[in-house]
């Protein structure tokens, strides 16, 4: 791939024979967002190690600083001086969430319980993303939220205390769940969120780490999560696990390339996030999990992936649908790339949430795979990918970091060179992704 310029637009990706070596992954983006916000609501100083260096998490820190939260940041360490649940101050200007939907949705929950007005905005992509799913429950709790027909910018007039509610998620979403739970910490009683399909539980785990009594219970309607507005948060240091969503790209790429041998230490294997690991194993990937331990309330382990895929002869394409989809929603683009290497392809359903990410990831994945010679059928809620010998092509990241990284892996598998437009968007979640890939990539002989 050659030397990586500091600010690239296009990237040329050559085929690889294998991937070999150890990879130091960035801190988990989902956890980094949450620990920074929860530490800001706590009393005392929290030191966060291995904080994600992504652009999205930088947006979260910038917004917290604009709300009066004192912060000190080093390369991979952040110190947050907590201001307490109601100690935030009114920002002097709209809060710029950049490209980060997580920043906007979770911070909205905190701001709903403050005694001032604030506005959340972002880049062009974020301004097109739907926010009605948080506007509804926050309105029920007493916050006044105005928007551009359900899209950002969002102006929130906080209420203190908020009204506690029982809220059932209409669509599985860890971000909406977390928004309501964070708002519930400033409510007048117990706030309960019922999720019919379980989503990632980093918010619940991190709240417990900071001393909040988060109660969970399985009911006939799903999983119920309860927090009380009387809860207080006490500062506590955190070491963020390596990001399994970042690991997924290398797991899939190594699995598809015979002779690969990749090791990634300290990866978070939270049960609500490890779906990609389990699915890859089911599809024939050779993945070893060792050294399992708990780190600040989150399970971690070392992952070793040896290529290639065990050649399972599927009589029909495996179908991923139902509850598992919420567990691996961010990994579907790279799993679709892997699907081209299976004997019968791969099908995804119940994934309509992908149409409302940084880009329409269903359409973007289908478009790029077709350019590379794969047969793809697109559904409103997913896609079917046929087996294919991928060929190099001109592809587009569509400004979406997960599309960029997924199709970097596709380029390794292809016959011929692949050129990607907008590859720099990988920095949103994995700064240095292409440098890390170059370090472990073994050239395919000409």
C-alpha positions, 0 to 999 in steps of 0.5 A: 500500500505504500507510505500513508499520507497524513490526510488522504483521500484515496488509498490503493490496496494490493492483494495479500497472501496472508496477515501475520503478527500482533496488532495493538488495537485502539480502545473500545469506542463505545466504552470510551464514550460512556466512561467519559460521560459517566466520569463527568457525572461523578464526584472526583477525578477519574483517570481513563487509560487506553481511551479511544483516539478516534475522532468520535471520542474526541467529539465527546471530550470536546462537548464535555469541555464546552459544558464546563468539565475540566479535562486533561488528555495525553496520547491514550490517557484522559483525566476527567474531573467530575462535576456531579450529575447536575454540575454542568454549565450552559455552553457558550455555543452549539455543541459540535458532535462531529460525526458521532451519533453516540455523542449526540444521543447519550449526551442528550440524556445528560443534558435533559436533566440540566437546568439550562438550554443547549443545542447539539449539532454535527457534521453533514452526515450526522445532521441527516440521521434520525433522532426521534427515538430519543426525542420521544422518551426525553419529552415524556420525561419533561425535557423540551426538545426541538429539532429539524423534523426529527433530525439535528440540530437538537435544542434541549431545554432541560428539566430538573428533576425529570419525570421517571418513566417506564419505556419500552424500546420500539427498536433495539438500540443501545444508544436510545437505552443509554440516553434514557438511563442517563436521563433517569439519573436526574429523574424523580424516581426509578426509570425503567427501560425494557428492551425486547431484544438485548443490546450492548450493556456497556452503559449498565456495566460502567454505571455499576463501576461508578457505584450506581445500583443498576438492576436488571431483570428478564421479563416476559416482555424482554430485559428490564433495566432500572436506575434511580434518580437518587443514585450518586456516582463516585470517581473510579479509574478505568482501563478501556479494553481494546475494541472488538469492532476494530478487531473484527476487520482483522479477524475476518481478513485473516480468516479468509487468507490461508497462512495468516496468524494474527494475535490481538491482546486485551480485546473486550469480549463482552457477551453483548458484543462478541457476536461477531466472534461466535459467528465467525467461528460458526462460519469456519474461522479458526479463532482461539480465545485465551487469558480471559479476565475481567477489567473494570467490569468488562471481560477481556481476552487475547484473540488469535486468528489463524487462516483460512476458513474451514471449508464448510459445504453449506447446502444453502446460505447461512442466514443471520437474523433476529436477536443476533443482529443487534449484537453484531450490527457494526460488523455486518459490512465486513461479514458481508465481505467474508460471505463472498468466500463461503461456498453458498454465500451469506444472508442478513435480515432484520438489519434495517438499523444499518440504513441509518448509520453514518451512511446507508450501510446496506446500500453502500456494502451492496454497491461496493461488492457489486463493483468487485464482481459479487452478486448481491440482492438487497432487501429493505432490512438486509442483503444476500451475498453470493460466493465470488472471486473478488476483483480489484475495483474503484470503490467508495467509503461513502464517508463511513469508517466501517465501510472503509475498513471492511473494503480494505479487507475486501481489497486484500482478497481481490484479484488486482489492485483496489482503489478506495475513495475517502479512505481517511474516514477510518480515523473516525474509529481507528486512527492508524488503521491502514498503518496497522494493516501495512505492518501485518500484511504479507505481499501476494506474489506477482 
